[in-house]
Amino acid sequence: MNNKDVFFQKVSIEHNYQDKSNIVPVYYAILRAVLKSLRSQGKIRLPGFGEFRIVKQKPRRIINIADPNRGYINLPATYTIKFSPSEKLKEYIKNLDGHNHI
């Protein structure tokens, strides 16, 4: 079983063993809604989970580890996605103490 199948199986269990054919379209509809919001507004908040937002990284210099002389590579500015967990999610993570979930 691949990671995608395992994920959808877990969602199925959480939703009282709903058939995968019912879950997959809802998952992809949520994903499309998230992507549309990111594109149009630059951010989206998922209640109880957190906020995704598009941020622009500054240009930077990194060491070229492939170069035996350890020269530098200049990376241009680029866009990336930043995630900020909700207070509810932060509290959940704090309460994992003593539980091996990773």
Contact map, one row per residue, 1 for C-alpha under 8 A:
111011000000000000000000000000000000000000000000000000000000000000000000000000000000000000000000000000
111111000000000000000000000000000000000000000000000000000000000000000000000000000000000000000000000000
111111100000000000000000000000000000000000000000000000000000000000000000000000000000000000000000000000
011111110000000000000000000000000000000000000000000000000000000000000000000000000000000000000000000000
111111111000000000000000000000000000000000000000000000000000000000000000000000000000000000000000000000
111111111100000000000000000000000000000000000000000000000000000000000000000000000000000000000000000000
001111111110000000000000000000000000000000000000000000000000000000000000000000000000000000000000000000
000111111111000000010011000000000000000000000000000000000000000000000000000000000000000000000000000000
000011111111100000010000000000000000000000000000000000000000000000000000000000000000000000000000000000
000001111111110000000000000000000000000000000000000000000000000000000000000000000000000000000000000000
000000111111111000000010000000000000000000000000000000000000000000000000000000000000000000000000000000
000000011111111111110010000000000000000000000000000000000000000000000000000000000000000000000000000000
000000001111111111000000000000000000000000000000000000000000000000000000000000000000000000000000000000
000000000111111110000000000000000000000000000000000000000000000000000000000000000000000000000000000000
000000000011111111000000000000000000000000000000000000000000000000000000000000000000000000000000000000
000000000001111111000000000000000000000000000000000000000000000000000000000000000000000000000000000000
000000000001111111100000000000000000000000000000000000000000000000000000000000000000000000000000000000
000000000001101111110110000000000000000000000000000000000000000000000000000000000000000000000000000000
000000000001000011111110000000000000000000000000000000000000000000000000000000000000000000000000000000
000000011001000001111111000000000000000000000000000000000000000000000000000000000000000000000000000000
000000000000000000111111100000000000000000000000000000000000000000000000000000000000000000000000000000
000000000000000001111111110000000000000000000000000000000000000000000000000000000000000000000000000000
000000010011000001111111111000000000000000000000000000000000000000000000000000000000000000000000000000
000000010000000000011111111100000000000000000000000000000000000000000000000000000000000000000000000000
000000000000000000001111111110000000000000000000000000000000000000000000000000000000000000000000000000
000000000000000000000111111111000000000000000000000000000000000000000000000000000000000000000000000000
000000000000000000000011111111100000000000000000000000000000000000000000000000000000000000000000000000
000000000000000000000001111111110000000000000000000000000000000000000000000000000000000000000000000000
000000000000000000000000111111111000000000000000000000000000000000000000000000000000000000000000000000
000000000000000000000000011111111100000000000000000000000000000000000000000000000000000000000000000000
000000000000000000000000001111111110000000000000000000000000000000000000000000000000000000000000000000
000000000000000000000000000111111111000000000000000000000000000000000000000000000000000000000000000000
000000000000000000000000000011111111100000000000000000000000000000000000000000000000000000000000000000
000000000000000000000000000001111111110000010000000000000000000000000000000000000000000000000000000000
000000000000000000000000000000111111111000000000000000000000000000000000000000000000000000000000000000
000000000000000000000000000000011111111100000000000000000000000000000000000000000000000000000000000000
000000000000000000000000000000001111111111110000000000000000000000000000000000000000000000000000000000
000000000000000000000000000000000111111111110000000111000000000000000000000000000000000000000000000000
000000000000000000000000000000000011111111100000000000000000000000000000000000000000000000000000000000
000000000000000000000000000000000001111111000000000000000000000000000000000000000000000000000000000000
000000000000000000000000000000000000111111110000000000000000000000000000000000000000000000000000000000
000000000000000000000000000000000000111111110000000011000000000000000000000000000000000000000000000000
000000000000000000000000000000000000111011111000001111000000000000000000000000000000000000000000000000
000000000000000000000000000000000100110011111100001110000000000000000000000000000000000000000000000000
000000000000000000000000000000000000000000111110111100000000000000000000000000000000000000000000000000
000000000000000000000000000000000000000000011111111000000000000000000000000000000000000000000000000000
000000000000000000000000000000000000000000001111110000000000000000000000000000000000010000000000000000
000000000000000000000000000000000000000000000111110000000000000000000000000000000000011110000000000000
000000000000000000000000000000000000000000001111111000000000000000000000000000000000110110000000000000
000000000000000000000000000000000000000000001111111100000000000000000000000000000011110010000000000000
000000000000000000000000000000000000000000111100111110000000000000000000000000000011110000000000000000
000000000000000000000000000000000000010000111000011111000000000000000000000000001111000000000000000000
000000000000000000000000000000000000010001110000001111100000000000000000000000001110000000000000000000
000000000000000000000000000000000000010001100000000111110000000000000000000000111100000000000000000000
000000000000000000000000000000000000000000000000000011111000000000000000000000111100000000000000000000
000000000000000000000000000000000000000000000000000001111100000000000000000011110000000000000000000000
000000000000000000000000000000000000000000000000000000111110000000000000000011110000000000000000000000
000000000000000000000000000000000000000000000000000000011111000000000000000111000000000000000000000000
000000000000000000000000000000000000000000000000000000001111100000000000011111000000000000000000000000
000000000000000000000000000000000000000000000000000000000111110000000000011110000000000000000000000000
000000000000000000000000000000000000000000000000000000000011111000000001111000000000000000000000000000
000000000000000000000000000000000000000000000000000000000001111100000001111000000000000000000000000000
000000000000000000000000000000000000000000000000000000000000111110000111100000000000000000000000000000
000000000000000000000000000000000000000000000000000000000000011111100111100000000000000000000000000000
000000000000000000000000000000000000000000000000000000000000001111110110000000000000000000000000000000
000000000000000000000000000000000000000000000000000000000000000111110100000000000000000000000000000000
000000000000000000000000000000000000000000000000000000000000000111111110000000000000000000000000000000
000000000000000000000000000000000000000000000000000000000000000011111110000000000000000000000000000000
000000000000000000000000000000000000000000000000000000000000000000111110000000000000000000000000000000
000000000000000000000000000000000000000000000000000000000000001111111111000000000000000000000000000000
000000000000000000000000000000000000000000000000000000000000001110111111100000000000000000000000000000
000000000000000000000000000000000000000000000000000000000000111100000111110000000000000000000000000000
000000000000000000000000000000000000000000000000000000000000111100000011111000000000000000000000000000
000000000000000000000000000000000000000000000000000000000011110000000001111100000000000000000000000000
000000000000000000000000000000000000000000000000000000000011110000000000111110000000000000000000000000
000000000000000000000000000000000000000000000000000000000111000000000000011111000000000000000000000000
000000000000000000000000000000000000000000000000000000011111000000000000001111100000000000000000000000
000000000000000000000000000000000000000000000000000000011110000000000000000111110000000000000000000000
000000000000000000000000000000000000000000000000000001111000000000000000000011111000000000000000000000
000000000000000000000000000000000000000000000000000001111000000000000000000001111100000000000000000000
000000000000000000000000000000000000000000000000000111100000000000000000000000111110000000000000000000
000000000000000000000000000000000000000000000000000111100000000000000000000000011111000000000000000000
000000000000000000000000000000000000000000000000011110000000000000000000000000001111100000000000000000
000000000000000000000000000000000000000000000000011100000000000000000000000000000111110000000000000000
000000000000000000000000000000000000000000000000111000000000000000000000000000000011111011000000000000
000000000000000000000000000000000000000000000011111000000000000000000000000000000001111111000000000000
000000000000000000000000000000000000000000000001000000000000000000000000000000000000111111100000000000
000000000000000000000000000000000000000000000001100000000000000000000000000000000000011111110000000000
000000000000000000000000000000000000000000000001110000000000000000000000000000000000111111111000000000
000000000000000000000000000000000000000000000000000000000000000000000000000000000000111111111100000000
000000000000000000000000000000000000000000000000000000000000000000000000000000000000001111111110000000
000000000000000000000000000000000000000000000000000000000000000000000000000000000000000111111111000000
000000000000000000000000000000000000000000000000000000000000000000000000000000000000000011111111000000
000000000000000000000000000000000000000000000000000000000000000000000000000000000000000001111111100000
000000000000000000000000000000000000000000000000000000000000000000000000000000000000000000111111100000
000000000000000000000000000000000000000000000000000000000000000000000000000000000000000000011111111110
000000000000000000000000000000000000000000000000000000000000000000000000000000000000000000000111111000
000000000000000000000000000000000000000000000000000000000000000000000000000000000000000000000001111100
000000000000000000000000000000000000000000000000000000000000000000000000000000000000000000000001111110
000000000000000000000000000000000000000000000000000000000000000000000000000000000000000000000001011111
000000000000000000000000000000000000000000000000000000000000000000000000000000000000000000000001001111
000000000000000000000000000000000000000000000000000000000000000000000000000000000000000000000000000111
